Amino acid sequence: MIYYTYVLRSEKDDKYYIGSTCDLKRRLKSHNNGRVVATRNRRPFKLVYFEAGTDKNKSLLREKYFKSGFGRKFLKNRL
């Protein structure tokens, strides 16, 4: 199974949302359809970055890293 760590950008407020999932297309649709409480008021979203791997734990650790200060710096330089 493939696991994704992803970054979405809100077109409403230009802020980012970081998450992880095993079905990226379904998760993006959920965000844009308002089914995710954390992002419901910030729709619509565009996928701006993702990483894929086969280890769920590594995907969750990468998500945690992206939410840290160093991870945000990495994403700022990358995006």
HTML snippet that shows the backbone in 3Dmol.js (N, CA, C, O; Angstrom):
<script src="https://3Dmol.org/build/3Dmol-min.js"></script>
<div id="view" style="width:600px;height:400px;position:relative"></div>
<script>
const pdb = `
ATOM      1  N   MET A   1       0.845  -1.187   0.000  1.00  0.00           N
ATOM      2  CA  MET A   1       0.000   0.000   0.000  1.00  0.00           C
ATOM      3  C   MET A   1       0.889   1.249   0.000  1.00  0.00           C
ATOM      4  O   MET A   1       1.966   1.254   0.597  1.00  0.00           O
ATOM      5  N   ILE A   2       0.436   2.282  -0.662  1.00  0.00           N
ATOM      6  CA  ILE A   2       1.162   3.549  -0.738  1.00  0.00           C
ATOM      7  C   ILE A   2       0.539   4.545   0.250  1.00  0.00           C
ATOM      8  O   ILE A   2      -0.682   4.671   0.341  1.00  0.00           O
ATOM      9  N   TYR A   3       1.401   5.242   0.981  1.00  0.00           N
ATOM     10  CA  TYR A   3       0.958   6.268   1.931  1.00  0.00           C
ATOM     11  C   TYR A   3       1.510   7.618   1.483  1.00  0.00           C
ATOM     12  O   TYR A   3       2.647   7.722   1.023  1.00  0.00           O
ATOM     13  N   TYR A   4       0.687   8.636   1.627  1.00  0.00           N
ATOM     14  CA  TYR A   4       1.044   9.968   1.158  1.00  0.00           C
ATOM     15  C   TYR A   4       1.073  10.958   2.316  1.00  0.00           C
ATOM     16  O   TYR A   4       0.233  10.916   3.215  1.00  0.00           O
ATOM     17  N   THR A   5       2.052  11.841   2.272  1.00  0.00           N
ATOM     18  CA  THR A   5       2.067  13.029   3.107  1.00  0.00           C
ATOM     19  C   THR A   5       1.845  14.178   2.136  1.00  0.00           C
ATOM     20  O   THR A   5       2.527  14.269   1.115  1.00  0.00           O
ATOM     21  N   TYR A   6       0.901  15.050   2.445  1.00  0.00           N
ATOM     22  CA  TYR A   6       0.512  16.048   1.452  1.00  0.00           C
ATOM     23  C   TYR A   6       0.381  17.436   2.074  1.00  0.00           C
ATOM     24  O   TYR A   6       0.210  17.595   3.283  1.00  0.00           O
ATOM     25  N   VAL A   7       0.469  18.432   1.193  1.00  0.00           N
ATOM     26  CA  VAL A   7       0.289  19.829   1.588  1.00  0.00           C
ATOM     27  C   VAL A   7      -0.752  20.435   0.657  1.00  0.00           C
ATOM     28  O   VAL A   7      -0.622  20.380  -0.566  1.00  0.00           O
ATOM     29  N   LEU A   8      -1.775  21.008   1.250  1.00  0.00           N
ATOM     30  CA  LEU A   8      -2.813  21.706   0.496  1.00  0.00           C
ATOM     31  C   LEU A   8      -2.697  23.196   0.756  1.00  0.00           C
ATOM     32  O   LEU A   8      -2.323  23.616   1.851  1.00  0.00           O
ATOM     33  N   ARG A   9      -3.017  23.997  -0.255  1.00  0.00           N
ATOM     34  CA  ARG A   9      -3.063  25.450  -0.081  1.00  0.00           C
ATOM     35  C   ARG A   9      -4.500  25.904  -0.260  1.00  0.00           C
ATOM     36  O   ARG A   9      -5.150  25.591  -1.257  1.00  0.00           O
ATOM     37  N   SER A  10      -4.982  26.646   0.725  1.00  0.00           N
ATOM     38  CA  SER A  10      -6.331  27.184   0.647  1.00  0.00           C
ATOM     39  C   SER A  10      -6.349  28.351  -0.325  1.00  0.00           C
ATOM     40  O   SER A  10      -5.533  29.266  -0.215  1.00  0.00           O
ATOM     41  N   GLU A  11      -7.271  28.326  -1.269  1.00  0.00           N
ATOM     42  CA  GLU A  11      -7.402  29.443  -2.200  1.00  0.00           C
ATOM     43  C   GLU A  11      -8.147  30.604  -1.547  1.00  0.00           C
ATOM     44  O   GLU A  11      -8.172  31.711  -2.085  1.00  0.00           O
ATOM     45  N   LYS A  12      -8.746  30.355  -0.401  1.00  0.00           N
ATOM     46  CA  LYS A  12      -9.484  31.392   0.309  1.00  0.00           C
ATOM     47  C   LYS A  12      -8.550  32.280   1.136  1.00  0.00           C
ATOM     48  O   LYS A  12      -8.668  33.505   1.106  1.00  0.00           O
ATOM     49  N   ASP A  13      -7.615  31.656   1.881  1.00  0.00           N
ATOM     50  CA  ASP A  13      -6.752  32.445   2.766  1.00  0.00           C
ATOM     51  C   ASP A  13      -5.254  32.232   2.530  1.00  0.00           C
ATOM     52  O   ASP A  13      -4.432  32.753   3.283  1.00  0.00           O
ATOM     53  N   ASP A  14      -4.894  31.474   1.493  1.00  0.00           N
ATOM     54  CA  ASP A  14      -3.488  31.204   1.122  1.00  0.00           C
ATOM     55  C   ASP A  14      -2.682  30.509   2.219  1.00  0.00           C
ATOM     56  O   ASP A  14      -1.453  30.567   2.197  1.00  0.00           O
ATOM     57  N   LYS A  15      -3.337  29.861   3.168  1.00  0.00           N
ATOM     58  CA  LYS A  15      -2.629  29.121   4.205  1.00  0.00           C
ATOM     59  C   LYS A  15      -2.577  27.653   3.818  1.00  0.00           C
ATOM     60  O   LYS A  15      -3.326  27.189   2.958  1.00  0.00           O
ATOM     61  N   TYR A  16      -1.672  26.934   4.476  1.00  0.00           N
ATOM     62  CA  TYR A  16      -1.442  25.539   4.149  1.00  0.00           C
ATOM     63  C   TYR A  16      -2.087  24.604   5.162  1.00  0.00           C
ATOM     64  O   TYR A  16      -2.269  24.945   6.330  1.00  0.00           O
ATOM     65  N   TYR A  17      -2.429  23.411   4.675  1.00  0.00           N
ATOM     66  CA  TYR A  17      -2.893  22.323   5.530  1.00  0.00           C
ATOM     67  C   TYR A  17      -2.014  21.126   5.216  1.00  0.00           C
ATOM     68  O   TYR A  17      -1.792  20.804   4.049  1.00  0.00           O
ATOM     69  N   ILE A  18      -1.513  20.467   6.249  1.00  0.00           N
ATOM     70  CA  ILE A  18      -0.618  19.325   6.090  1.00  0.00           C
ATOM     71  C   ILE A  18      -1.305  18.090   6.650  1.00  0.00           C
ATOM     72  O   ILE A  18      -1.875  18.130   7.740  1.00  0.00           O
ATOM     73  N   GLY A  19      -1.250  16.993   5.902  1.00  0.00           N
ATOM     74  CA  GLY A  19      -1.874  15.762   6.360  1.00  0.00           C
ATOM     75  C   GLY A  19      -1.242  14.547   5.726  1.00  0.00           C
ATOM     76  O   GLY A  19      -0.297  14.655   4.945  1.00  0.00           O
ATOM     77  N   SER A  20      -1.781  13.374   6.076  1.00  0.00           N
ATOM     78  CA  SER A  20      -1.319  12.131   5.468  1.00  0.00           C
ATOM     79  C   SER A  20      -2.513  11.218   5.242  1.00  0.00           C
ATOM     80  O   SER A  20      -3.514  11.296   5.954  1.00  0.00           O
ATOM     81  N   THR A  21      -2.396  10.353   4.241  1.00  0.00           N
ATOM     82  CA  THR A  21      -3.496   9.474   3.859  1.00  0.00           C
ATOM     83  C   THR A  21      -2.973   8.327   3.000  1.00  0.00           C
ATOM     84  O   THR A  21      -1.826   8.344   2.556  1.00  0.00           O
ATOM     85  N   CYS A  22      -3.820   7.340   2.775  1.00  0.00           N
ATOM     86  CA  CYS A  22      -3.461   6.262   1.846  1.00  0.00           C
ATOM     87  C   CYS A  22      -4.218   6.409   0.523  1.00  0.00           C
ATOM     88  O   CYS A  22      -3.959   5.663  -0.421  1.00  0.00           O
ATOM     89  N   ASP A  23      -5.149   7.363   0.446  1.00  0.00           N
ATOM     90  CA  ASP A  23      -5.900   7.613  -0.782  1.00  0.00           C
ATOM     91  C   ASP A  23      -5.960   9.126  -1.014  1.00  0.00           C
ATOM     92  O   ASP A  23      -6.872   9.803  -0.540  1.00  0.00           O
ATOM     93  N   LEU A  24      -4.992   9.631  -1.737  1.00  0.00           N
ATOM     94  CA  LEU A  24      -4.829  11.074  -1.901  1.00  0.00           C
ATOM     95  C   LEU A  24      -5.993  11.728  -2.645  1.00  0.00           C
ATOM     96  O   LEU A  24      -6.454  12.797  -2.245  1.00  0.00           O
ATOM     97  N   LYS A  25      -6.473  11.102  -3.721  1.00  0.00           N
ATOM     98  CA  LYS A  25      -7.581  11.687  -4.484  1.00  0.00           C
ATOM     99  C   LYS A  25      -8.841  11.800  -3.635  1.00  0.00           C
ATOM    100  O   LYS A  25      -9.513  12.831  -3.648  1.00  0.00           O
ATOM    101  N   ARG A  26      -9.159  10.738  -2.897  1.00  0.00           N
ATOM    102  CA  ARG A  26     -10.352  10.747  -2.045  1.00  0.00           C
ATOM    103  C   ARG A  26     -10.223  11.792  -0.944  1.00  0.00           C
ATOM    104  O   ARG A  26     -11.190  12.481  -0.618  1.00  0.00           O
ATOM    105  N   ARG A  27      -9.032  11.907  -0.375  1.00  0.00           N
ATOM    106  CA  ARG A  27      -8.822  12.858   0.716  1.00  0.00           C
ATOM    107  C   ARG A  27      -8.952  14.303   0.219  1.00  0.00           C
ATOM    108  O   ARG A  27      -9.544  15.138   0.902  1.00  0.00           O
ATOM    109  N   LEU A  28      -8.410  14.598  -0.946  1.00  0.00           N
ATOM    110  CA  LEU A  28      -8.527  15.940  -1.515  1.00  0.00           C
ATOM    111  C   LEU A  28      -9.993  16.277  -1.779  1.00  0.00           C
ATOM    112  O   LEU A  28     -10.432  17.393  -1.504  1.00  0.00           O
ATOM    113  N   LYS A  29     -10.744  15.324  -2.308  1.00  0.00           N
ATOM    114  CA  LYS A  29     -12.182  15.540  -2.524  1.00  0.00           C
ATOM    115  C   LYS A  29     -12.899  15.797  -1.206  1.00  0.00           C
ATOM    116  O   LYS A  29     -13.773  16.661  -1.131  1.00  0.00           O
ATOM    117  N   SER A  30     -12.534  15.051  -0.164  1.00  0.00           N
ATOM    118  CA  SER A  30     -13.152  15.246   1.156  1.00  0.00           C
ATOM    119  C   SER A  30     -12.903  16.663   1.669  1.00  0.00           C
ATOM    120  O   SER A  30     -13.809  17.306   2.198  1.00  0.00           O
ATOM    121  N   HIS A  31     -11.674  17.145   1.510  1.00  0.00           N
ATOM    122  CA  HIS A  31     -11.356  18.508   1.943  1.00  0.00           C
ATOM    123  C   HIS A  31     -12.196  19.521   1.162  1.00  0.00           C
ATOM    124  O   HIS A  31     -12.772  20.438   1.747  1.00  0.00           O
ATOM    125  N   ASN A  32     -12.261  19.355  -0.141  1.00  0.00           N
ATOM    126  CA  ASN A  32     -12.964  20.329  -0.977  1.00  0.00           C
ATOM    127  C   ASN A  32     -14.485  20.230  -0.880  1.00  0.00           C
ATOM    128  O   ASN A  32     -15.185  21.189  -1.205  1.00  0.00           O
ATOM    129  N   ASN A  33     -15.005  19.088  -0.439  1.00  0.00           N
ATOM    130  CA  ASN A  33     -16.454  18.940  -0.263  1.00  0.00           C
ATOM    131  C   ASN A  33     -16.918  19.329   1.137  1.00  0.00           C
ATOM    132  O   ASN A  33     -18.112  19.266   1.429  1.00  0.00           O
ATOM    133  N   GLY A  34     -15.992  19.728   2.003  1.00  0.00           N
ATOM    134  CA  GLY A  34     -16.364  20.164   3.342  1.00  0.00           C
ATOM    135  C   GLY A  34     -16.566  19.040   4.338  1.00  0.00           C
ATOM    136  O   GLY A  34     -17.177  19.248   5.386  1.00  0.00           O
ATOM    137  N   ARG A  35     -16.072  17.863   4.035  1.00  0.00           N
ATOM    138  CA  ARG A  35     -16.238  16.722   4.940  1.00  0.00           C
ATOM    139  C   ARG A  35     -15.176  16.657   6.027  1.00  0.00           C
ATOM    140  O   ARG A  35     -15.265  15.819   6.925  1.00  0.00           O
ATOM    141  N   VAL A  36     -14.166  17.531   5.963  1.00  0.00           N
ATOM    142  CA  VAL A  36     -13.112  17.579   6.975  1.00  0.00           C
ATOM    143  C   VAL A  36     -13.348  18.825   7.817  1.00  0.00           C
ATOM    144  O   VAL A  36     -13.240  19.947   7.322  1.00  0.00           O
ATOM    145  N   VAL A  37     -13.667  18.624   9.081  1.00  0.00           N
ATOM    146  CA  VAL A  37     -14.038  19.735   9.963  1.00  0.00           C
ATOM    147  C   VAL A  37     -12.928  20.781  10.043  1.00  0.00           C
ATOM    148  O   VAL A  37     -13.212  21.978  10.045  1.00  0.00           O
ATOM    149  N   ALA A  38     -11.675  20.348  10.108  1.00  0.00           N
ATOM    150  CA  ALA A  38     -10.551  21.277  10.275  1.00  0.00           C
ATOM    151  C   ALA A  38     -10.389  22.234   9.094  1.00  0.00           C
ATOM    152  O   ALA A  38      -9.817  23.312   9.253  1.00  0.00           O
ATOM    153  N   THR A  39     -10.882  21.859   7.920  1.00  0.00           N
ATOM    154  CA  THR A  39     -10.665  22.696   6.734  1.00  0.00           C
ATOM    155  C   THR A  39     -11.960  23.178   6.089  1.00  0.00           C
ATOM    156  O   THR A  39     -11.924  23.829   5.045  1.00  0.00           O
ATOM    157  N   ARG A  40     -13.075  22.873   6.685  1.00  0.00           N
ATOM    158  CA  ARG A  40     -14.376  23.167   6.077  1.00  0.00           C
ATOM    159  C   ARG A  40     -14.539  24.644   5.686  1.00  0.00           C
ATOM    160  O   ARG A  40     -15.076  24.942   4.619  1.00  0.00           O
ATOM    161  N   ASN A  41     -14.085  25.559   6.530  1.00  0.00           N
ATOM    162  CA  ASN A  41     -14.287  26.993   6.280  1.00  0.00           C
ATOM    163  C   ASN A  41     -13.205  27.626   5.419  1.00  0.00           C
ATOM    164  O   ASN A  41     -13.239  28.831   5.170  1.00  0.00           O
ATOM    165  N   ARG A  42     -12.238  26.823   4.958  1.00  0.00           N
ATOM    166  CA  ARG A  42     -11.116  27.376   4.185  1.00  0.00           C
ATOM    167  C   ARG A  42     -11.103  26.884   2.751  1.00  0.00           C
ATOM    168  O   ARG A  42     -10.098  27.051   2.061  1.00  0.00           O
ATOM    169  N   ARG A  43     -12.186  26.282   2.278  1.00  0.00           N
ATOM    170  CA  ARG A  43     -12.265  25.735   0.922  1.00  0.00           C
ATOM    171  C   ARG A  43     -12.280  26.841  -0.111  1.00  0.00           C
ATOM    172  O   ARG A  43     -12.654  27.968   0.211  1.00  0.00           O
ATOM    173  N   PRO A  44     -11.889  26.560  -1.332  1.00  0.00           N
ATOM    174  CA  PRO A  44     -11.351  25.334  -1.922  1.00  0.00           C
ATOM    175  C   PRO A  44      -9.845  25.217  -1.699  1.00  0.00           C
ATOM    176  O   PRO A  44      -9.170  26.184  -1.348  1.00  0.00           O
ATOM    177  N   PHE A  45      -9.338  23.990  -1.918  1.00  0.00           N
ATOM    178  CA  PHE A  45      -7.922  23.685  -1.742  1.00  0.00           C
ATOM    179  C   PHE A  45      -7.310  23.187  -3.034  1.00  0.00           C
ATOM    180  O   PHE A  45      -7.979  22.599  -3.884  1.00  0.00           O
ATOM    181  N   LYS A  46      -6.008  23.443  -3.155  1.00  0.00           N
ATOM    182  CA  LYS A  46      -5.222  22.882  -4.251  1.00  0.00           C
ATOM    183  C   LYS A  46      -4.085  22.087  -3.632  1.00  0.00           C
ATOM    184  O   LYS A  46      -3.478  22.501  -2.644  1.00  0.00           O
ATOM    185  N   LEU A  47      -3.812  20.940  -4.229  1.00  0.00           N
ATOM    186  CA  LEU A  47      -2.682  20.131  -3.809  1.00  0.00           C
ATOM    187  C   LEU A  47      -1.413  20.791  -4.336  1.00  0.00           C
ATOM    188  O   LEU A  47      -1.266  20.957  -5.546  1.00  0.00           O
ATOM    189  N   VAL A  48      -0.485  21.174  -3.441  1.00  0.00           N
ATOM    190  CA  VAL A  48       0.729  21.856  -3.881  1.00  0.00           C
ATOM    191  C   VAL A  48       1.984  21.020  -3.694  1.00  0.00           C
ATOM    192  O   VAL A  48       3.019  21.320  -4.289  1.00  0.00           O
ATOM    193  N   TYR A  49       1.909  19.957  -2.863  1.00  0.00           N
ATOM    194  CA  TYR A  49       3.087  19.130  -2.626  1.00  0.00           C
ATOM    195  C   TYR A  49       2.646  17.806  -2.028  1.00  0.00           C
ATOM    196  O   TYR A  49       1.705  17.764  -1.235  1.00  0.00           O
ATOM    197  N   PHE A  50       3.317  16.728  -2.402  1.00  0.00           N
ATOM    198  CA  PHE A  50       3.085  15.449  -1.732  1.00  0.00           C
ATOM    199  C   PHE A  50       4.313  14.572  -1.853  1.00  0.00           C
ATOM    200  O   PHE A  50       5.124  14.730  -2.765  1.00  0.00           O
ATOM    201  N   GLU A  51       4.435  13.651  -0.926  1.00  0.00           N
ATOM    202  CA  GLU A  51       5.465  12.630  -0.944  1.00  0.00           C
ATOM    203  C   GLU A  51       4.771  11.285  -0.774  1.00  0.00           C
ATOM    204  O   GLU A  51       3.786  11.182  -0.042  1.00  0.00           O
ATOM    205  N   ALA A  52       5.273  10.264  -1.438  1.00  0.00           N
ATOM    206  CA  ALA A  52       4.679   8.932  -1.367  1.00  0.00           C
ATOM    207  C   ALA A  52       5.706   7.935  -0.857  1.00  0.00           C
ATOM    208  O   ALA A  52       6.900   8.048  -1.132  1.00  0.00           O
ATOM    209  N   GLY A  53       5.214   6.957  -0.109  1.00  0.00           N
ATOM    210  CA  GLY A  53       6.083   5.899   0.399  1.00  0.00           C
ATOM    211  C   GLY A  53       5.264   4.685   0.790  1.00  0.00           C
ATOM    212  O   GLY A  53       4.034   4.714   0.747  1.00  0.00           O
ATOM    213  N   THR A  54       5.941   3.632   1.168  1.00  0.00           N
ATOM    214  CA  THR A  54       5.255   2.390   1.510  1.00  0.00           C
ATOM    215  C   THR A  54       5.143   2.157   3.015  1.00  0.00           C
ATOM    216  O   THR A  54       4.536   1.174   3.440  1.00  0.00           O
ATOM    217  N   ASP A  55       5.711   3.035   3.818  1.00  0.00           N
ATOM    218  CA  ASP A  55       5.705   2.864   5.269  1.00  0.00           C
ATOM    219  C   ASP A  55       4.785   3.903   5.913  1.00  0.00           C
ATOM    220  O   ASP A  55       5.047   5.103   5.834  1.00  0.00           O
ATOM    221  N   LYS A  56       3.716   3.442   6.543  1.00  0.00           N
ATOM    222  CA  LYS A  56       2.745   4.339   7.165  1.00  0.00           C
ATOM    223  C   LYS A  56       3.387   5.173   8.275  1.00  0.00           C
ATOM    224  O   LYS A  56       3.119   6.370   8.386  1.00  0.00           O
ATOM    225  N   ASN A  57       4.227   4.550   9.090  1.00  0.00           N
ATOM    226  CA  ASN A  57       4.865   5.272  10.194  1.00  0.00           C
ATOM    227  C   ASN A  57       5.769   6.389   9.688  1.00  0.00           C
ATOM    228  O   ASN A  57       5.803   7.471  10.274  1.00  0.00           O
ATOM    229  N   LYS A  58       6.496   6.141   8.611  1.00  0.00           N
ATOM    230  CA  LYS A  58       7.360   7.183   8.040  1.00  0.00           C
ATOM    231  C   LYS A  58       6.519   8.329   7.491  1.00  0.00           C
ATOM    232  O   LYS A  58       6.910   9.493   7.590  1.00  0.00           O
ATOM    233  N   SER A  59       5.378   8.006   6.919  1.00  0.00           N
ATOM    234  CA  SER A  59       4.479   9.037   6.410  1.00  0.00           C
ATOM    235  C   SER A  59       3.965   9.917   7.550  1.00  0.00           C
ATOM    236  O   SER A  59       3.914  11.140   7.417  1.00  0.00           O
ATOM    237  N   LEU A  60       3.589   9.301   8.658  1.00  0.00           N
ATOM    238  CA  LEU A  60       3.111  10.061   9.817  1.00  0.00           C
ATOM    239  C   LEU A  60       4.226  10.900  10.436  1.00  0.00           C
ATOM    240  O   LEU A  60       3.988  12.025  10.874  1.00  0.00           O
ATOM    241  N   LEU A  61       5.441  10.354  10.472  1.00  0.00           N
ATOM    242  CA  LEU A  61       6.580  11.121  10.989  1.00  0.00           C
ATOM    243  C   LEU A  61       6.901  12.309  10.084  1.00  0.00           C
ATOM    244  O   LEU A  61       7.267  13.385  10.558  1.00  0.00           O
ATOM    245  N   ARG A  62       6.758  12.098   8.774  1.00  0.00           N
ATOM    246  CA  ARG A  62       7.018  13.197   7.823  1.00  0.00           C
ATOM    247  C   ARG A  62       5.979  14.301   7.998  1.00  0.00           C
ATOM    248  O   ARG A  62       6.305  15.485   7.927  1.00  0.00           O
ATOM    249  N   GLU A  63       4.723  13.906   8.228  1.00  0.00           N
ATOM    250  CA  GLU A  63       3.665  14.894   8.500  1.00  0.00           C
ATOM    251  C   GLU A  63       4.019  15.699   9.748  1.00  0.00           C
ATOM    252  O   GLU A  63       3.908  16.925   9.755  1.00  0.00           O
ATOM    253  N   LYS A  64       4.438  15.016  10.784  1.00  0.00           N
ATOM    254  CA  LYS A  64       4.815  15.689  12.032  1.00  0.00           C
ATOM    255  C   LYS A  64       5.986  16.644  11.794  1.00  0.00           C
ATOM    256  O   LYS A  64       6.006  17.750  12.334  1.00  0.00           O
ATOM    257  N   TYR A  65       6.960  16.216  10.987  1.00  0.00           N
ATOM    258  CA  TYR A  65       8.094  17.071  10.655  1.00  0.00           C
ATOM    259  C   TYR A  65       7.649  18.332   9.919  1.00  0.00           C
ATOM    260  O   TYR A  65       8.100  19.431  10.240  1.00  0.00           O
ATOM    261  N   PHE A  66       6.763  18.176   8.933  1.00  0.00           N
ATOM    262  CA  PHE A  66       6.281  19.329   8.172  1.00  0.00           C
ATOM    263  C   PHE A  66       5.567  20.341   9.063  1.00  0.00           C
ATOM    264  O   PHE A  66       5.551  21.533   8.759  1.00  0.00           O
ATOM    265  N   LYS A  67       4.982  19.875  10.149  1.00  0.00           N
ATOM    266  CA  LYS A  67       4.266  20.762  11.061  1.00  0.00           C
ATOM    267  C   LYS A  67       5.205  21.433  12.067  1.00  0.00           C
ATOM    268  O   LYS A  67       4.774  22.292  12.836  1.00  0.00           O
ATOM    269  N   SER A  68       6.486  21.046  12.066  1.00  0.00           N
ATOM    270  CA  SER A  68       7.472  21.654  12.961  1.00  0.00           C
ATOM    271  C   SER A  68       8.075  22.893  12.302  1.00  0.00           C
ATOM    272  O   SER A  68       7.832  23.156  11.124  1.00  0.00           O
ATOM    273  N   GLY A  69       8.842  23.635  13.050  1.00  0.00           N
ATOM    274  CA  GLY A  69       9.498  24.832  12.517  1.00  0.00           C
ATOM    275  C   GLY A  69      10.436  24.521  11.367  1.00  0.00           C
ATOM    276  O   GLY A  69      10.414  25.202  10.341  1.00  0.00           O
ATOM    277  N   PHE A  70      11.265  23.490  11.533  1.00  0.00           N
ATOM    278  CA  PHE A  70      12.192  23.110  10.469  1.00  0.00           C
ATOM    279  C   PHE A  70      11.446  22.614   9.236  1.00  0.00           C
ATOM    280  O   PHE A  70      11.843  22.904   8.107  1.00  0.00           O
ATOM    281  N   GLY A  71      10.377  21.873   9.448  1.00  0.00           N
ATOM    282  CA  GLY A  71       9.579  21.370   8.337  1.00  0.00           C
ATOM    283  C   GLY A  71       8.905  22.492   7.573  1.00  0.00           C
ATOM    284  O   GLY A  71       8.842  22.460   6.344  1.00  0.00           O
ATOM    285  N   ARG A  72       8.404  23.480   8.288  1.00  0.00           N
ATOM    286  CA  ARG A  72       7.776  24.624   7.615  1.00  0.00           C
ATOM    287  C   ARG A  72       8.806  25.396   6.801  1.00  0.00           C
ATOM    288  O   ARG A  72       8.496  25.888   5.716  1.00  0.00           O
ATOM    289  N   LYS A  73      10.037  25.508   7.318  1.00  0.00           N
ATOM    290  CA  LYS A  73      11.108  26.162   6.553  1.00  0.00           C
ATOM    291  C   LYS A  73      11.405  25.376   5.283  1.00  0.00           C
ATOM    292  O   LYS A  73      11.570  25.954   4.209  1.00  0.00           O
ATOM    293  N   PHE A  74      11.472  24.042   5.415  1.00  0.00           N
ATOM    294  CA  PHE A  74      11.714  23.183   4.260  1.00  0.00           C
ATOM    295  C   PHE A  74      10.647  23.414   3.197  1.00  0.00           C
ATOM    296  O   PHE A  74      10.963  23.585   2.020  1.00  0.00           O
ATOM    297  N   LEU A  75       9.378  23.417   3.619  1.00  0.00           N
ATOM    298  CA  LEU A  75       8.283  23.608   2.667  1.00  0.00           C
ATOM    299  C   LEU A  75       8.312  24.998   2.061  1.00  0.00           C
ATOM    300  O   LEU A  75       8.041  25.158   0.871  1.00  0.00           O
ATOM    301  N   LYS A  76       8.634  26.000   2.853  1.00  0.00           N
ATOM    302  CA  LYS A  76       8.714  27.371   2.335  1.00  0.00           C
ATOM    303  C   LYS A  76       9.768  27.461   1.221  1.00  0.00           C
ATOM    304  O   LYS A  76       9.537  28.104   0.198  1.00  0.00           O
ATOM    305  N   ASN A  77      10.903  26.826   1.420  1.00  0.00           N
ATOM    306  CA  ASN A  77      11.971  26.830   0.400  1.00  0.00           C
ATOM    307  C   ASN A  77      11.564  25.998  -0.804  1.00  0.00           C
ATOM    308  O   ASN A  77      11.933  26.325  -1.932  1.00  0.00           O
ATOM    309  N   ARG A  78      10.812  24.934  -0.585  1.00  0.00           N
ATOM    310  CA  ARG A  78      10.412  24.023  -1.653  1.00  0.00           C
ATOM    311  C   ARG A  78       9.272  24.595  -2.487  1.00  0.00           C
ATOM    312  O   ARG A  78       9.227  24.406  -3.703  1.00  0.00           O
ATOM    313  N   LEU A  79       8.350  25.295  -1.826  1.00  0.00           N
ATOM    314  CA  LEU A  79       7.187  25.813  -2.514  1.00  0.00           C
ATOM    315  C   LEU A  79       7.449  27.240  -2.941  1.00  0.00           C
ATOM    316  O   LEU A  79       6.582  27.872  -3.546  1.00  0.00           O
TER     317      LEU A  79
END
`;
const viewer = $3Dmol.createViewer("view");
viewer.addModel(pdb, "pdb");
viewer.setStyle({}, {cartoon: {color: "spectrum"}});
viewer.zoomTo();
viewer.render();
</script>
